Amino acid sequence: MKDQTTRRKDEHIDIALTKPVQNENTNGFDQYRFRHNPLPELDFEAVDLSTSFLNKKLNAPFLVSSMTGGTDKAKRINEKLAEIAEEKGWAIGVGSMRAAIENEGVLESFQIRKFAPTAAILANLGAVQLNYGFGVEECRRAVDLIEADGLVLHLNSLQEVFQPEGDTNFTGLLKKMESVINAMEVPVGIKEVGMGIDGHTAKRLVETGVAFIDVAGAGGTSWIQVEKYRNQDPKRYQAADAFRDWGNPTATCLEDIKKCGLNAKVISSGGMQNGVEAAKAIAIGADLVGFGRALLPLSVGDDREKMIEQFERIEFELKAAMFGIGQATIEQLRYTQWLEKK
């Protein structure tokens, strides 16, 4: 019989695929447009998407965002995504590894290194678990168990509030995260789960020594709505509807963080759909762009070619957008003057 954490993982996948859990906020990139450059003075084939993350070269500035793990279904999803991330040169994260720390019987569903031997891989734990018995030892274990290159501690306060079995004591987490960050041998980053990280919070996090911030803004999956469909409590079920547009849109988070001039890598995730949005995100200030739920529907099926086509389409869209504004490299795109607010 599945334990509670493992059962929750499968429920999350099924709800994300079948229920109306989209945040009613847009991700904010519809407020931006690129001015077309009719004379790019470039060879399209020379446009270079390569970059680096966690001291590893990426063929494109993309991350398969942390989504799942802990069940047989999650294992198959992670393995397929890892194989293609390796093939295409993307980074990849796994879902929360609390299940694997508590029950090594589900560990294999997170162990994607054999499918992505050279990829940048991120381990993942909920930051709130630092208030529920986890510490540096568990964080190191999460990294070691999957041979990860870095660790993400995720912030999901409102998801926990609406989750039937949620852990809601977020008191004093900043200092505990700082202790973990200072003790770890690999880079540690912080991400939200679809509500966004603002500039003020990002500044506080960078002061603790985080290596990267994944804004994970509003515009994609609302985990409040996901938990709504798991909830037997009529109060929480009904209250979730009042939060359908809760969160800071992804583009707004990037704008806010850019103003702070912080010395940390920034990942743009949260409702990312295509390579043009990715180009806008990088032009605003992101170093990397994460795709999550957009990749999920195909990853539960058996058509590997369609999965590869989706990865390649996103890459092509980014490359075409860069050509369309005459920017040959990711570094040039980050400092382009061709993006404007509508």
Secondary structure, DSSP 8 states (H G I E B T S, - for coil): ---HHHHHHHHHHHHHHHS--B-SS--SGGGEEE---S---S-GGG-B--EEETTEEESSSEEE-----SSHHHHHHHHHHHHHHHHHT-EEE---THHHHH-GGGGGGT--TTT-TTS-EEEEEEGGGGGTT--HHHHHHHHHHHT-SEEEEE--HHHHHHSTT-----TTHHHHHHHHHHH-SS-EEEE-SSS---HHHHHHHHHTT-SEEE---BSSB-HHHHHHTT---HHHHHHGGGGTT-S-BHHHHHHHHHHHT-SSEEEE-SS--SHHHHHHHHHHT-SEEEE-GGGHHHHTSS-HHHHHHHHHHHHHHHHHHHHHTT--BHHHHHT-S-EEE-
